[in-house]
Amino acid sequence: MRLLPGLLALFACSALAGEPLRVVSLAPSMSEIMLELQADDLLVGVLDGGERPAALRELPSVGRLGQLNLERLLSLRPDLLLLWPGSVPPAQRDQLKRLGIATFSAEPHDIDQLIEQIEAIAERIGRAEQGHRYAEALRERLRQLRQQYRRDEPLQVFYQVWDRPLYTLGGQQVVSDALAVCGARNVFADLTQPAPQVNVESVLLRNPQVILAGDEAQLASWKAWPQLRAVADDRLLVVPDKGLERPSGQMIEATARLCALLAAKAPTPR
């Protein structure tokens, strides 16, 4: 790895006493969490992935998802990196580890764990009280949603990530827990991979009551299989928005929108 002259020396003396913490976010969801904690004043750089929030548009970029610019990152002299493991290739994660930069890594598998990690980030950046208040508000909203949408018999849902090839989400992916909050069950919850590839035959075998996908075009092909309960009952639904795919505090309200959509198309929860 070639480095710009003097970068390592600059990094070594970056955390001077009394200076504000210098934080680089290495995932869009981590950037959102910093905004939610009103701690974006500590951010000195972000990894891009999609459109940035307006408040972060002027911050330096350290690359894009899967393409970290390590030299640019080091030039920002970060004290702390906020990392979503999938946003940085393994080889570059190893390089960061060898450089000894303090790193907070988060990959929640359910929404309760997500809230715990938001609270832990707040403590790590010196905003513990604010983080605790925010986490408690999220927990209360989550409790309300679970109570409102509870079902004695979970609604069986196939969550389609992509159609060619056909990808879904495994049971340890946080969106599976969002479905559970809504009184539903991911029909592929038994799979441990985050985004397993499946085939039409396996979906037919599990016969979901609802199929969720990103747009109407991805749903259209399922109409060729009228034996599916989701097709017979006209429950081919577009996911309300992309918020479910960004594990930050806003995911709770994205889950609420998903719950409302499922409730409108399915029997009333008991």
GUSE-325874 format. One line per 2 residues: for each residue y, z, x of N, C-alpha, C. Coordinates in nm, 3 decimals, padded with zeros to 5 digits. Atoms other than C-alpha are relative to their C-alpha. Example, Ala and Ser with C-alpha at 12.3 -4.5 7.8 and 13.67 -1.06 7.14 Angstrom:
# residues 2
-00.119,00.000,00.089,-00.450,00.780,01.230,00.120,00.000,00.090 | -00.119,-00.006,-00.082,-00.106,00.714,01.367,00.109,00.073,-00.077;
END
This chain:
# residues 270
-00.120,00.000,00.084,00.000,00.000,00.000,00.125,00.000,00.087 | -00.126,00.006,-00.074,00.340,-00.103,00.141,00.107,00.070,-00.081;
-00.105,-00.076,00.066,00.633,00.124,00.062,00.134,-00.037,00.059 | -00.135,00.023,-00.050,01.006,00.069,00.089,00.033,00.106,00.104;
-00.031,-00.095,-00.106,01.147,00.238,00.401,00.063,00.129,-00.054 | -00.060,-00.129,00.033,01.216,00.605,00.357,-00.037,00.058,-00.135;
00.028,-00.051,00.135,01.071,00.642,00.006,-00.077,00.131,00.002 | 00.079,-00.123,-00.003,00.815,00.904,00.095,00.086,00.118,00.046;
-00.087,-00.108,-00.045,01.076,01.107,00.279,00.094,00.044,-00.112 | -00.086,-00.034,00.114,01.307,01.090,-00.022,-00.077,00.083,-00.102;
00.081,-00.072,00.096,01.025,01.201,-00.249,-00.028,00.143,00.044 | 00.038,-00.131,-00.052,00.935,01.492,-00.026,00.109,00.104,-00.021;
-00.107,-00.099,00.016,01.277,01.651,-00.068,00.072,-00.015,-00.132 | -00.066,00.030,00.127,01.344,01.554,-00.431,00.029,00.124,-00.084;
-00.013,-00.114,00.090,01.297,01.890,-00.599,00.084,00.109,00.065 | -00.091,-00.098,-00.059,01.599,02.073,-00.460,00.032,00.110,-00.099;
-00.029,-00.115,00.086,01.679,02.417,-00.592,00.124,-00.025,-00.085 | -00.114,00.011,00.088,01.907,02.411,-00.894,00.020,-00.136,-00.062;
-00.014,00.134,00.058,01.872,02.039,-00.965,-00.086,-00.012,-00.125 | 00.083,00.021,00.121,01.748,01.927,-01.310,-00.133,-00.066,00.036;
00.131,00.061,-00.019,01.383,01.832,-01.333,00.011,-00.152,-00.021 | 00.000,00.146,00.010,01.332,01.459,-01.275,-00.137,-00.044,-00.051;
00.126,00.033,00.068,01.067,01.329,-01.516,-00.011,-00.151,-00.018 | 00.029,00.140,00.030,00.909,00.984,-01.536,-00.115,-00.002,-00.101;
00.102,00.014,00.103,00.713,00.896,-01.849,-00.081,-00.126,00.028 | 00.088,00.112,-00.028,00.411,00.673,-01.788,-00.077,-00.044,-00.124;
00.057,00.049,00.125,00.337,00.599,-02.154,00.108,00.007,-00.109 | -00.098,-00.005,00.109,00.549,00.510,-02.461,-00.012,00.126,-00.086;
00.016,-00.120,00.081,00.398,00.803,-02.651,00.061,00.122,00.069 | -00.061,-00.110,-00.074,00.509,01.043,-02.375,00.153,-00.008,-00.007;
-00.145,00.017,00.013,00.860,00.897,-02.391,00.047,00.049,-00.137 | -00.035,-00.046,00.134,00.864,00.961,-02.766,-00.003,00.152,-00.009;
00.007,-00.146,00.002,00.755,01.320,-02.713,00.124,00.061,00.065 | -00.121,-00.050,-00.065,01.045,01.373,-02.474,00.121,-00.012,-00.093;
-00.108,00.015,00.097,01.283,01.238,-02.739,-00.012,00.105,-00.111 | 00.022,-00.097,00.107,01.128,01.461,-03.006,00.035,00.141,00.043;
-00.035,-00.131,-00.055,01.181,01.762,-02.780,00.146,00.007,00.043 | -00.140,00.010,-00.042,01.542,01.651,-02.721,00.015,00.026,00.150;
00.003,-00.019,-00.145,01.460,01.640,-02.351,00.013,-00.133,00.074 | -00.013,00.129,-00.067,01.539,01.276,-02.278,00.103,00.004,00.113;
-00.094,-00.013,-00.111,01.819,01.399,-02.049,-00.072,00.023,00.132 | 00.078,-00.023,-00.122,01.541,01.484,-01.800,-00.071,-00.127,00.048;
00.070,00.122,-00.038,01.394,01.134,-01.798,00.084,-00.082,00.098 | -00.067,00.088,-00.096,01.479,00.918,-01.497,-00.065,-00.138,00.006;
00.067,00.129,00.003,01.235,00.633,-01.566,-00.114,00.002,-00.101 | 00.107,00.011,00.100,00.977,00.504,-01.814,-00.087,-00.121,00.030;
00.090,00.114,-00.002,00.675,00.277,-01.824,00.012,-00.069,-00.135 | -00.024,00.072,00.124,00.735,00.006,-02.083,-00.130,-00.042,-00.067;
00.111,00.048,00.081,00.501,-00.091,-02.363,00.050,-00.022,-00.141 | -00.063,00.025,00.129,00.663,-00.258,-02.661,00.148,00.032,00.005;
-00.144,-00.024,00.007,01.019,-00.207,-02.780,00.033,00.146,00.027 | -00.042,-00.137,-00.031,01.195,00.099,-02.640,00.087,00.058,-00.112;
-00.100,-00.064,00.085,01.376,00.354,-02.855,00.140,-00.023,00.057 | -00.136,00.031,-00.044,01.751,00.291,-02.842,00.051,00.098,00.105;
-00.052,-00.102,-00.092,01.818,00.619,-02.658,-00.050,-00.019,00.143 | 00.060,00.016,-00.133,01.603,00.503,-02.364,00.022,-00.139,00.059;
-00.013,00.141,-00.043,01.717,00.142,-02.327,00.061,-00.016,00.138 | -00.068,00.014,-00.129,01.927,00.206,-02.016,-00.078,00.061,00.116;
00.077,-00.064,-00.107,01.662,00.396,-01.821,-00.072,-00.104,00.087 | 00.076,00.091,-00.087,01.499,00.228,-01.518,-00.145,-00.012,-00.046;
00.140,00.024,00.031,01.159,00.072,-01.579,-00.084,00.016,00.127 | 00.093,-00.009,-00.113,00.861,00.153,-01.355,-00.121,-00.090,-00.025;
00.107,00.095,00.028,00.653,-00.136,-01.488,-00.036,-00.001,-00.147 | 00.051,00.008,00.135,00.451,-00.206,-01.798,-00.139,00.061,-00.006;
00.133,-00.057,00.016,00.129,-00.066,-01.942,-00.101,-00.078,00.083 | 00.100,00.062,-00.086,-00.145,-00.134,-01.689,00.055,-00.065,00.125;
-00.062,00.067,-00.115,00.106,-00.262,-01.430,00.111,00.089,00.056 | -00.097,-00.094,-00.055,00.278,00.032,-01.260,00.057,-00.054,00.132;
-00.068,00.036,-00.125,00.537,-00.054,-00.992,00.019,00.130,00.078 | 00.002,-00.128,-00.070,00.465,00.228,-00.750,00.123,00.020,00.088;
-00.118,-00.012,-00.085,00.754,00.154,-00.513,00.123,00.040,-00.083 | -00.113,-00.033,00.086,01.004,00.164,-00.798,-00.011,00.144,-00.051;
00.022,-00.138,00.044,00.849,00.487,-00.925,00.044,00.098,00.107 | -00.034,-00.092,-00.107,00.884,00.657,-00.587,00.149,00.001,00.030;
-00.144,00.004,-00.026,01.244,00.540,-00.552,00.078,00.090,-00.095 | -00.066,-00.088,00.097,01.327,00.756,-00.857,-00.019,00.148,00.033;
00.022,-00.138,-00.048,01.208,01.072,-00.672,-00.042,00.096,-00.112 | 00.039,-00.086,00.114,01.021,01.221,-00.971,-00.057,00.135,00.045;
00.063,-00.131,-00.018,00.931,01.589,-00.987,-00.125,00.013,-00.085 | 00.111,-00.012,00.096,00.692,01.537,-01.279,-00.027,-00.136,-00.063;
00.043,00.120,00.070,00.494,01.247,-01.421,-00.072,00.041,-00.128 | 00.072,-00.020,00.126,00.382,01.240,-01.785,-00.091,-00.120,-00.018;
00.097,00.109,-00.011,00.064,01.036,-01.793,-00.094,-00.003,-00.120 | 00.110,00.029,00.090,-00.156,00.885,-02.061,-00.100,-00.079,00.084;
00.090,00.063,-00.098,-00.468,00.793,-01.854,-00.016,-00.150,-00.017 | 00.022,00.141,00.021,-00.515,00.452,-02.015,00.118,-00.088,00.033;
-00.119,00.081,-00.024,-00.161,00.342,-01.933,00.014,-00.043,00.146 | -00.007,00.030,-00.144,-00.216,00.329,-01.555,-00.141,-00.028,00.051;
00.135,00.033,-00.051,-00.512,00.159,-01.379,-00.055,00.113,00.087 | 00.062,-00.109,-00.078,-00.762,00.400,-01.214,00.040,00.001,00.147;
-00.035,00.004,-00.143,-00.679,00.280,-00.861,00.140,00.056,00.023 | -00.135,-00.052,-00.016,-00.310,00.358,-00.910,00.007,00.149,-00.036;
00.007,-00.144,00.028,-00.392,00.695,-01.068,-00.047,00.075,00.124 | 00.047,-00.062,-00.124,-00.582,00.775,-00.749,00.110,00.005,00.105;
-00.112,00.001,-00.094,-00.280,00.671,-00.540,00.100,00.110,-00.033 | -00.094,-00.103,00.042,-00.055,00.900,-00.743,-00.053,00.139,00.036;
00.061,-00.129,-00.033,-00.299,01.186,-00.693,00.013,00.031,00.149 | -00.009,-00.020,-00.144,-00.298,01.135,-00.317,00.143,00.029,00.045;
-00.139,-00.028,-00.033,00.082,01.140,-00.312,00.043,00.141,-00.037 | -00.027,-00.139,00.034,00.073,01.486,-00.467,00.114,00.021,-00.098;
-00.106,-00.016,00.100,00.330,01.421,-00.742,-00.056,00.081,-00.117 | 00.043,-00.081,00.114,00.303,01.686,-01.014,-00.017,-00.089,-00.122;
00.033,00.088,00.113,00.140,01.524,-01.318,-00.052,00.080,-00.117 | 00.057,-00.054,00.124,00.082,01.626,-01.678,-00.071,-00.115,-00.069;
00.080,00.105,00.061,-00.202,01.418,-01.822,-00.046,00.044,-00.138 | 00.036,-00.035,00.137,-00.267,01.410,-02.197,-00.075,-00.116,-00.065;
00.077,00.099,00.077,-00.532,01.227,-02.399,-00.068,00.074,-00.116 | 00.054,-00.082,00.109,-00.576,01.417,-02.728,-00.105,-00.076,-00.080;
00.105,00.059,00.081,-00.889,01.354,-02.933,00.013,00.036,-00.147 | -00.030,-00.030,00.139,-00.755,01.509,-03.252,00.146,00.044,-00.010;
-00.144,-00.026,00.018,-00.416,01.591,-03.402,00.036,00.143,00.039 | -00.028,-00.137,-00.043,-00.442,01.966,-03.341,00.019,00.005,00.152;
-00.012,00.005,-00.146,-00.495,01.893,-02.972,00.129,-00.069,00.041 | -00.128,00.067,-00.026,-00.200,01.653,-02.978,00.116,00.098,-00.009;
-00.109,-00.096,00.018,00.027,01.928,-03.109,-00.001,00.103,00.113 | 00.010,-00.093,-00.113,-00.102,02.169,-02.844,00.057,-00.061,00.127;
-00.048,00.065,-00.121,-00.023,01.915,-02.575,00.151,-00.022,-00.004 | -00.145,00.008,00.013,00.329,01.859,-02.709,00.063,00.133,00.038;
-00.051,-00.134,-00.032,00.384,02.234,-02.687,-00.013,00.027,00.150 | 00.020,-00.021,-00.143,00.241,02.238,-02.333,00.100,-00.082,00.082;
-00.101,00.080,-00.069,00.473,01.955,-02.224,00.135,00.070,-00.006 | -00.128,-00.071,00.016,00.770,02.148,-02.363,00.010,00.117,00.097;
00.000,-00.113,-00.094,00.672,02.452,-02.158,00.014,-00.050,00.144 | -00.001,00.052,-00.137,00.619,02.240,-01.846,00.140,-00.048,00.042;
-00.132,00.052,-00.033,00.970,02.090,-01.867,00.111,00.101,-00.024 | -00.100,-00.104,00.018,01.145,02.420,-01.942,00.062,00.004,-00.138;
-00.052,-00.002,00.138,01.192,02.370,-02.318,-00.102,00.068,-00.093 | 00.111,-00.064,00.070,00.925,02.614,-02.435,00.037,00.043,-00.141;
-00.038,-00.050,00.133,01.116,02.768,-02.727,00.014,-00.115,-00.099 | -00.017,00.116,00.086,01.214,02.432,-02.870,-00.135,-00.064,-00.032;
00.133,00.056,00.021,00.859,02.304,-02.822,-00.082,00.081,-00.097 | 00.075,-00.086,00.092,00.714,02.604,-03.004,00.047,-00.022,-00.144;
-00.051,00.022,00.135,00.942,02.552,-03.305,-00.047,-00.134,-00.055 | 00.041,00.132,00.043,00.860,02.184,-03.320,-00.150,-00.003,-00.031;
00.144,-00.002,00.020,00.486,02.245,-03.286,-00.036,00.074,-00.128 | 00.028,-00.074,00.123,00.489,02.502,-03.566,00.034,-00.082,-00.123;
-00.035,00.087,00.113,00.666,02.257,-03.797,-00.106,-00.108,-00.019 | 00.105,00.102,00.010,00.406,01.990,-03.715,-00.129,00.059,-00.057;
00.122,-00.064,00.050,00.120,02.234,-03.779,00.009,00.026,-00.151 | -00.016,-00.027,00.143,00.262,02.329,-04.118,-00.012,-00.129,-00.080;
00.010,00.129,00.070,00.301,01.964,-04.220,-00.143,-00.049,-00.002 | 00.140,00.040,-00.007,-00.054,01.893,-04.105,-00.084,00.081,-00.098;
00.073,-00.085,00.095,-00.183,02.188,-04.308,00.022,-00.050,-00.143 | -00.030,00.051,00.133,-00.008,02.051,-04.618,-00.077,-00.129,-00.030;
00.070,00.127,00.021,-00.159,01.705,-04.570,-00.150,00.022,-00.020 | 00.143,-00.028,00.014,-00.511,01.842,-04.525,-00.032,00.057,-00.138;
00.022,-00.060,00.132,-00.477,02.047,-04.841,00.020,-00.104,-00.111 | -00.032,00.097,00.105,-00.323,01.765,-05.045,-00.106,-00.108,-00.014;
00.088,00.116,00.005,-00.575,01.495,-04.952,-00.148,00.033,00.024 | 00.140,-00.039,-00.021,-00.898,01.692,-04.916,-00.090,-00.063,-00.106;
00.100,00.057,00.091,-01.204,01.528,-05.071,-00.134,00.069,00.021 | 00.135,-00.053,-00.012,-01.544,01.674,-05.148,-00.093,-00.102,00.066;
00.076,00.109,-00.061,-01.693,01.336,-05.053,00.098,-00.090,00.075 | -00.096,00.080,-00.076,-01.501,01.168,-04.769,-00.010,-00.150,-00.033;
-00.007,00.144,00.019,-01.391,00.810,-04.825,-00.047,-00.069,00.128 | 00.057,00.066,-00.117,-01.589,00.582,-04.591,00.087,-00.120,00.040;
-00.101,00.098,-00.043,-01.345,00.370,-04.386,-00.043,-00.070,00.130 | 00.013,00.076,-00.125,-01.383,00.093,-04.130,00.141,-00.033,00.047;
-00.132,00.024,-00.058,-01.076,00.081,-03.904,-00.014,-00.111,00.102 | 00.012,00.118,-00.086,-01.048,-00.265,-03.749,00.119,-00.008,00.094;
-00.105,00.012,-00.101,-00.853,-00.283,-03.425,00.032,-00.147,00.028 | -00.018,00.143,-00.025,-00.908,-00.656,-03.367,-00.118,-00.073,-00.060;
00.105,00.072,00.072,-01.114,-00.933,-03.521,-00.083,-00.096,00.086 | 00.074,00.097,-00.080,-01.216,-01.178,-03.245,00.013,00.031,00.149;
00.117,-00.061,00.064,-01.413,-01.011,-03.104,00.039,00.121,-00.085 | -00.024,-00.107,00.095,-01.448,-00.732,-03.356,-00.003,00.136,00.071;
-00.011,-00.132,-00.062,-01.326,-00.394,-03.228,00.039,00.103,-00.105 | -00.036,-00.112,00.086,-01.300,-00.057,-03.398,00.036,00.120,00.088;
-00.029,-00.123,-00.074,-01.229,00.304,-03.295,-00.119,00.095,-00.008 | 00.108,-00.098,-00.002,-01.483,00.566,-03.191,00.045,00.135,-00.057;
-00.026,-00.129,00.063,-01.508,00.919,-03.323,00.087,00.094,00.080 | -00.083,-00.087,-00.082,-01.324,01.078,-03.029,00.143,-00.053,00.015;
-00.135,00.053,-00.002,-01.015,00.865,-03.081,00.082,00.072,-00.107 | -00.080,-00.086,00.086,-00.727,01.056,-03.243,00.021,-00.060,-00.139;
-00.015,00.061,00.133,-00.695,00.802,-03.529,-00.116,00.039,-00.091 | 00.112,-00.047,00.082,-01.041,00.911,-03.646,00.033,00.133,-00.066;
-00.040,-00.128,00.058,-00.897,01.258,-03.697,00.108,-00.020,-00.105 | -00.100,00.031,00.103,-00.600,01.110,-03.886,-00.070,-00.040,-00.130;
00.077,00.035,00.120,-00.852,00.957,-04.125,-00.058,00.124,-00.066 | 00.058,-00.123,00.055,-01.019,01.296,-04.165,00.105,00.083,-00.074;
-00.109,-00.070,00.068,-00.682,01.452,-04.254,00.020,-00.057,-00.140 | -00.020,00.069,00.128,-00.663,01.195,-04.536,-00.122,00.009,-00.091;
00.120,-00.010,00.081,-01.004,01.292,-04.670,-00.092,-00.119,00.016 | 00.082,00.118,-00.026,-01.170,00.990,-04.513,-00.085,00.022,00.124;
00.087,-00.007,-00.118,-01.435,00.926,-04.248,-00.013,-00.137,00.061 | 00.024,00.122,-00.076,-01.451,00.660,-03.980,-00.149,-00.029,00.000;
00.144,00.029,00.009,-01.785,00.486,-04.040,-00.065,-00.017,00.136 | 00.053,00.007,-00.136,-01.821,00.446,-03.663,00.036,00.125,00.080;
-00.035,-00.125,-00.067,-01.737,00.808,-03.583,-00.108,00.048,00.095 | 00.108,-00.040,-00.089,-02.074,00.845,-03.413,00.008,-00.064,00.138;
-00.014,00.067,-00.129,-01.966,00.612,-03.131,00.101,00.075,00.087 | -00.084,-00.082,-00.088,-01.812,00.785,-02.829,00.106,-00.081,00.074;
-00.101,00.080,-00.070,-01.621,00.491,-02.676,00.131,00.001,-00.078 | -00.128,00.000,00.072,-01.248,00.489,-02.757,00.017,-00.121,-00.091;
-00.015,00.123,00.080,-01.255,00.125,-02.880,-00.124,-00.086,00.016 | 00.125,00.075,-00.016,-01.614,00.000,-02.916,00.004,-00.136,-00.069;
00.019,00.129,00.065,-01.698,-00.361,-02.992,-00.120,00.010,-00.092 | 00.107,-00.004,00.100,-01.910,-00.396,-03.306,-00.021,-00.143,-00.052;
00.021,00.132,00.060,-02.044,-00.687,-03.512,00.001,00.011,-00.152 | -00.007,00.003,00.147,-02.029,-00.793,-03.875,-00.123,00.067,-00.060;
00.124,-00.058,00.054,-02.391,-00.692,-03.931,00.006,00.152,-00.004 | -00.008,-00.147,-00.002,-02.321,-00.331,-03.829,00.098,00.051,-00.104;
-00.094,-00.039,00.106,-02.023,-00.316,-04.066,-00.067,-00.013,-00.136 | 00.072,00.017,00.126,-02.236,-00.455,-04.348,-00.099,00.113,-00.023;
00.099,-00.108,00.010,-02.500,-00.193,-04.274,00.065,00.131,-00.041 | -00.068,-00.127,00.031,-02.249,00.094,-04.292,00.082,-00.008,-00.128;
-00.054,00.027,00.133,-02.087,-00.060,-04.601,00.119,00.090,-00.036 | -00.115,-00.087,00.028,-01.741,00.103,-04.595,00.061,-00.024,-00.138;
-00.072,00.011,00.126,-01.545,00.173,-04.912,00.139,-00.060,00.019 | -00.133,00.052,-00.032,-01.219,00.073,-04.738,-00.008,-00.065,00.138;
-00.019,00.060,-00.132,-01.139,-00.164,-04.451,00.149,-00.003,00.028 | -00.139,-00.002,-00.045,-00.812,-00.109,-04.264,00.015,-00.092,00.121;
-00.028,00.087,-00.114,-00.659,-00.364,-04.027,00.151,-00.015,00.015 | -00.142,00.010,-00.032,-00.325,-00.454,-03.870,00.078,-00.098,-00.085;
-00.071,00.098,00.084,-00.244,-00.750,-04.096,-00.098,-00.069,-00.094 | 00.081,00.066,00.102,-00.367,-00.961,-04.387,-00.094,-00.104,00.062;
00.083,00.104,-00.061,-00.498,-01.236,-04.159,-00.132,00.057,00.052 | 00.122,-00.061,-00.052,-00.747,-00.998,-03.997,-00.092,00.045,-00.113;
00.081,-00.045,00.114,-00.864,-00.881,-04.340,-00.064,-00.115,-00.076 | 00.041,00.110,00.086,-00.909,-01.224,-04.494,-00.147,-00.037,00.016;
00.138,00.044,-00.023,-01.245,-01.300,-04.332,-00.104,00.085,-00.071 | 00.097,-00.087,00.066,-01.411,-01.003,-04.501,-00.031,-00.044,-00.143;
00.025,00.047,00.138,-01.382,-01.176,-04.840,-00.124,-00.088,-00.009 | 00.125,00.076,-00.002,-01.682,-01.383,-04.733,-00.122,00.089,-00.022;
00.111,-00.095,00.015,-01.893,-01.067,-04.776,00.022,00.085,-00.125 | -00.029,-00.073,00.125,-01.861,-00.968,-05.145,-00.090,00.120,-00.024;
00.089,-00.115,00.017,-02.152,-00.724,-05.113,00.058,00.129,00.058 | -00.066,-00.120,-00.053,-01.926,-00.488,-04.917,00.076,00.072,-00.111;
-00.073,-00.077,00.102,-01.789,-00.208,-05.132,00.151,-00.020,00.013 | -00.143,00.017,-00.021,-01.445,-00.254,-04.975,00.049,-00.131,-00.060;
-00.038,00.129,00.058,-01.440,-00.618,-05.087,-00.014,00.003,-00.151 | 00.025,-00.004,00.145,-01.590,-00.559,-05.431,00.106,00.081,-00.074;
-00.098,-00.088,00.065,-01.336,-00.284,-05.507,00.144,-00.033,00.041 | -00.133,00.043,-00.043,-01.039,-00.471,-05.352,00.070,00.108,00.081;
-00.056,-00.103,-00.089,-00.983,-00.213,-05.079,00.005,-00.051,00.144 | -00.030,00.055,-00.132,-00.887,-00.435,-04.786,00.148,00.027,00.023;
-00.135,-00.054,-00.008,-00.573,-00.256,-04.670,00.061,-00.019,00.139 | -00.075,00.010,-00.125,-00.310,-00.319,-04.404,00.049,00.139,00.040;
-00.049,-00.128,-00.051,-00.234,-00.013,-04.189,00.152,00.005,-00.018 | -00.142,-00.004,00.035,00.116,00.105,-04.298,00.095,-00.032,00.115;
-00.085,00.031,-00.116,00.269,00.091,-03.947,-00.075,00.033,00.127 | 00.065,-00.021,-00.129,00.193,00.122,-03.576,00.008,00.144,00.049;
-00.018,-00.138,-00.044,00.279,00.492,-03.562,-00.130,00.073,00.027 | 00.129,-00.064,-00.023,-00.088,00.589,-03.580,-00.050,-00.022,00.142;
00.050,00.035,-00.132,-00.143,00.425,-03.243,00.081,00.062,00.112 | -00.081,-00.066,-00.102,00.123,00.633,-03.063,-00.014,00.151,-00.020;
00.024,-00.143,00.018,00.003,00.993,-03.021,00.118,00.086,00.046 | -00.114,-00.089,-00.021,00.334,01.178,-03.041,00.023,00.071,-00.133;
-00.022,-00.075,00.122,00.484,01.404,-03.306,00.016,-00.086,-00.123 | -00.019,00.087,00.115,00.575,01.110,-03.528,-00.133,-00.042,-00.064;
00.130,00.040,00.053,00.200,01.048,-03.574,-00.035,00.076,-00.128 | 00.031,-00.078,00.120,00.187,01.323,-03.837,00.056,-00.070,-00.124;
-00.055,00.072,00.115,00.421,01.131,-04.069,-00.065,-00.137,-00.017 | 00.077,00.124,00.012,00.238,00.807,-03.988,-00.132,00.027,-00.072;
00.121,-00.040,00.070,-00.076,00.989,-04.102,00.028,00.023,-00.148 | -00.037,-00.020,00.140,00.102,01.093,-04.422,00.010,-00.132,-00.075;
-00.011,00.132,00.064,00.180,00.727,-04.497,-00.139,-00.062,-00.020 | 00.137,00.048,00.015,-00.185,00.637,-04.434,-00.070,00.071,-00.116;
00.062,-00.077,00.108,-00.300,00.915,-04.666,00.047,-00.049,-00.137 | -00.054,00.047,00.127,-00.069,00.794,-04.942,-00.058,-00.135,-00.037;
00.058,00.131,00.025,-00.201,00.439,-04.904,-00.144,00.012,-00.048 | 00.139,-00.018,00.039,-00.564,00.549,-04.923,-00.012,00.064,-00.138;
00.004,-00.066,00.130,-00.495,00.777,-05.220,00.035,-00.095,-00.113 | -00.042,00.094,00.104,-00.327,00.495,-05.412,-00.110,-00.100,-00.033;
00.106,00.099,00.019,-00.635,00.273,-05.370,-00.137,00.059,-00.024 | 00.130,-00.064,00.009,-00.911,00.527,-05.406,00.004,00.108,-00.107;
00.001,-00.108,00.098,-01.025,00.793,-05.652,00.080,00.121,00.045 | -00.080,-00.117,-00.031,-00.806,01.102,-05.669,-00.084,00.105,00.073;
00.076,-00.104,-00.071,-00.915,01.367,-05.412,-00.029,00.120,-00.090 | 00.034,-00.119,00.079,-01.094,01.667,-05.557,00.000,00.122,00.090;
END
